[in-house]
Amino acid sequence: MRFETPRQRRRRKAREAPFPPAWRVLLQARVAQWRFLDHDERARLEELIKVFVVDREFEGARGMRVTEEMRVTIAAQACLLLLGLEDPGYYYRDVHSIIVYPSTVTPPGPQPSPLLAGAVTEAPAALAGQARLHGPMVIVWDQVLAQARFPGRGHNVVYHEFAHKIDMADGAADGSPLHRDRSAGRHLDEVLAREFTRLRRQSEEGEPTLLDAYGAQSAVEFFAVATEAFFDLPVPLQEQCPELYAALAGFYRQDPAARVRRGVGAH
């Protein structure tokens, strides 16, 4: 008989269990991206969601009680990023705890840097989410709910924070996610660096940009912002930044722009 750790047993049982029909109804009602997925993509996402939910501890803050709706809505968006990746468990293996706040939170005083162990941020800032290297994640529920139901604005806290975790999967937060193909990884890094430089220049000159100007802060934030746009504004990103879109499509092994066009054409 093959020995299983408690975590392996939980995962196996989650995979073997049928996907709850109530969760499917919830996804249809709460997560707009669900409607663009084909049958195979939905089946894949369901498998990822089942494991994600049993594998992570969700904790409510400020008196919030974490509900099934919250777990499934957050899990669905986080797992959408993994849909085309091989060995998806690798990318979120550092995600153990998710703290859910009801609304935007401003921590008092200097805070530990989410990206560098031992460092602190200088001033408190309002947070919609936070991903710490080897630490818990913070997610704000009212942002999650609004952004899941009404995509297309270029902002999605779940995509942004879990993109940070994908970046951190190799043990470093540097804006350069580990790519299974070295050549493709070098190309992705080159494209990200060029587009980061362009966004920084546009931001400094006050030009309007498709990508959130917050991505001009650092290469780390640029990757997270680019991921937000890739999944939330795929058609405009493909049209305005085709090289960036193609590089991200190669990494995530997904084509959300084609998905959206197919979904729109079906209505």
C-alpha positions in Angstrom: 0.0 0.0 0.0 1.4 3.4 -1.0 2.0 5.7 1.9 0.2 9.1 1.8 0.8 12.2 3.9 -2.3 13.9 5.3 -2.0 16.6 2.6 -1.7 14.0 -0.2 -4.8 12.2 1.2 -6.8 15.5 1.3 -5.8 16.2 -2.3 -6.7 12.7 -3.5 -10.1 12.7 -1.8 -10.8 16.2 -3.3 -10.0 15.0 -6.8 -12.1 11.9 -6.4 -15.1 13.8 -5.0 -17.6 15.1 -7.6 -17.7 18.9 -8.1 -20.5 20.3 -6.0 -23.4 21.4 -8.2 -23.9 24.4 -5.9 -20.3 25.6 -6.7 -21.1 25.4 -10.4 -24.1 27.6 -9.9 -22.0 30.0 -7.9 -19.4 30.2 -10.6 -22.0 30.9 -13.2 -23.5 33.7 -11.1 -20.4 35.2 -9.6 -17.4 34.7 -11.9 -17.9 36.2 -15.4 -14.8 34.5 -16.8 -16.5 31.1 -16.2 -18.9 31.8 -19.1 -16.0 32.1 -21.6 -14.5 28.7 -20.8 -15.3 25.7 -23.0 -16.3 22.3 -21.6 -12.7 21.0 -21.2 -11.5 24.2 -19.6 -14.3 24.2 -17.1 -13.6 20.6 -16.2 -9.9 21.4 -15.7 -10.7 24.4 -13.6 -13.1 22.4 -11.4 -10.4 19.9 -10.6 -8.0 22.7 -9.6 -10.6 24.5 -7.5 -11.4 21.3 -5.5 -7.8 20.8 -4.5 -7.1 24.5 -3.9 -10.0 24.8 -1.5 -9.0 21.9 0.7 -5.3 22.7 0.5 -5.4 26.2 1.9 -6.5 27.7 5.2 -9.0 30.7 4.8 -9.2 33.1 7.7 -11.6 36.0 8.1 -10.4 39.3 9.5 -12.3 42.1 11.2 -15.0 39.8 12.3 -15.6 38.4 8.8 -16.8 34.8 8.6 -15.4 33.1 5.5 -18.1 31.5 3.5 -18.2 28.8 0.8 -18.9 31.6 -1.7 -15.7 33.4 -0.8 -13.5 30.3 -0.9 -14.8 29.2 -4.3 -14.8 32.7 -5.9 -11.2 33.3 -4.8 -10.1 29.8 -5.8 -11.7 30.0 -9.2 -9.8 33.2 -10.1 -6.6 32.0 -8.6 -6.8 28.7 -10.4 -7.6 30.3 -13.8 -4.0 31.4 -13.9 -2.9 27.8 -13.6 -5.3 26.4 -16.2 -2.6 25.8 -18.9 0.4 25.3 -16.7 2.1 22.0 -16.2 2.5 20.9 -12.6 0.2 23.7 -11.3 0.8 22.7 -7.7 4.4 23.9 -8.0 3.4 27.5 -8.5 1.2 27.8 -5.4 3.1 25.5 -3.1 4.0 28.6 -1.0 0.3 29.5 -0.6 -0.8 28.1 2.8 -3.0 30.8 4.3 -5.4 33.4 2.9 -6.7 36.2 5.2 -9.9 37.7 3.9 -10.8 41.2 4.9 -14.3 42.7 4.2 -12.9 45.9 2.6 -9.7 47.8 2.0 -7.4 47.8 4.9 -4.6 50.1 6.0 -2.1 48.4 8.3 -0.8 50.7 11.1 2.9 51.7 11.0 5.7 50.2 9.0 5.0 46.7 7.7 7.1 43.7 6.7 7.9 43.9 3.0 5.8 41.4 1.1 8.8 40.7 -1.2 12.0 40.8 0.8 12.5 38.9 4.1 13.6 41.2 6.9 12.8 44.4 5.1 10.0 46.8 6.0 7.9 49.2 4.0 8.3 52.9 4.8 4.7 54.1 5.2 1.4 52.4 5.7 -0.7 52.2 2.5 -4.3 51.0 1.8 -4.3 47.4 0.7 -6.7 45.5 -1.5 -4.4 42.5 -1.3 -0.9 41.4 -0.5 1.3 38.4 -1.3 4.2 37.8 1.0 7.2 35.6 0.2 6.7 32.6 2.6 3.9 34.3 4.3 0.1 34.6 4.4 -1.9 36.3 1.6 -4.3 39.2 2.2 -7.3 39.5 0.0 -10.1 42.1 0.3 -13.5 40.5 -0.4 -15.5 43.5 -1.7 -12.8 44.0 -4.4 -12.9 40.2 -5.3 -16.6 40.1 -5.6 -16.9 43.2 -7.8 -14.0 42.3 -10.1 -15.1 38.7 -10.5 -18.6 39.8 -11.6 -17.6 42.8 -13.7 -14.3 42.2 -15.5 -12.8 44.3 -18.2 -11.5 47.2 -16.1 -7.9 46.0 -15.9 -8.0 45.5 -12.1 -8.3 42.2 -10.4 -6.8 41.7 -6.9 -6.8 37.9 -7.1 -5.0 37.8 -10.5 -2.5 40.4 -9.2 -1.6 38.8 -5.9 -1.5 35.3 -7.2 0.7 36.5 -10.1 3.1 37.5 -7.4 3.0 34.0 -6.0 3.7 32.6 -9.4 6.7 34.9 -9.6 7.8 33.8 -6.1 7.6 30.1 -6.9 11.3 29.9 -7.5 12.0 31.5 -4.2 12.6 35.0 -5.4 10.3 37.9 -6.1 12.0 39.5 -9.2 9.3 39.8 -11.9 10.8 36.8 -13.7 8.6 33.7 -13.3 10.2 30.3 -13.7 9.6 29.1 -17.3 9.8 25.4 -18.1 11.4 26.3 -21.5 14.6 28.2 -21.0 14.6 29.8 -24.4 11.0 30.9 -24.0 11.8 32.1 -20.5 14.6 34.3 -21.8 12.3 35.7 -24.4 9.6 36.4 -21.8 12.1 38.2 -19.6 13.2 40.3 -22.5 9.7 41.3 -23.5 8.7 42.1 -19.8 11.8 44.3 -19.5 11.1 46.2 -22.7 7.4 46.7 -21.8 8.3 47.7 -18.2 10.7 50.4 -19.5 8.0 51.6 -21.9 5.4 51.8 -19.2 7.8 53.7 -16.9 8.5 56.2 -19.7 4.8 56.7 -20.5 4.0 57.1 -16.8 6.8 59.7 -16.3 5.6 61.6 -19.4 1.9 61.5 -18.3 0.8 59.4 -21.3 -2.4 57.4 -21.0 -1.7 53.7 -20.7 -3.6 50.5 -21.0 -1.6 48.9 -18.3 -2.0 50.2 -14.7 0.7 52.8 -14.1 1.3 51.0 -10.7 3.3 48.5 -12.8 5.9 51.1 -13.4 7.0 50.9 -9.8 9.2 47.8 -10.3 9.7 44.7 -12.5 7.9 42.7 -9.8 4.8 44.9 -9.9 4.9 45.0 -13.7 4.6 41.2 -14.0 1.6 41.3 -11.7 -0.1 44.2 -13.6 0.6 42.6 -16.9 -1.0 39.4 -15.7 -4.0 41.4 -14.6 -4.4 42.9 -18.1 -3.7 39.5 -19.8 -6.7 37.9 -18.1 -8.9 41.0 -17.5 -8.3 43.0 -20.7 -7.1 40.3 -23.1 -8.4 41.8 -26.4 -7.2 45.3 -25.8 -3.8 44.0 -24.6 -3.4 41.8 -27.7 -4.3 44.7 -29.9 -2.1 47.4 -28.2 0.7 45.3 -26.9 0.9 42.2 -29.2 4.4 41.2 -28.2 3.6 41.3 -24.5 0.4 39.4 -25.0 2.1 36.7 -27.1 4.8 36.2 -24.5 2.3 35.9 -21.7 0.2 33.5 -23.7 3.3 31.4 -24.2 4.0 31.3 -20.5 0.4 30.8 -19.3 -0.4 28.6 -22.3 -3.7 30.2 -22.6 -5.4 32.5 -25.2 -8.0 34.5 -23.2 -8.5 37.0 -26.1 -9.7 34.1 -28.3 -11.9 32.9 -25.5 -13.5 36.3 -25.1 -14.1 36.7 -28.9 -15.6 33.2 -29.0 -17.8 33.9 -26.1 -19.0 37.3 -27.5 -19.7 35.7 -30.8 -21.8 33.0 -29.3 -24.3 35.6 -27.8 
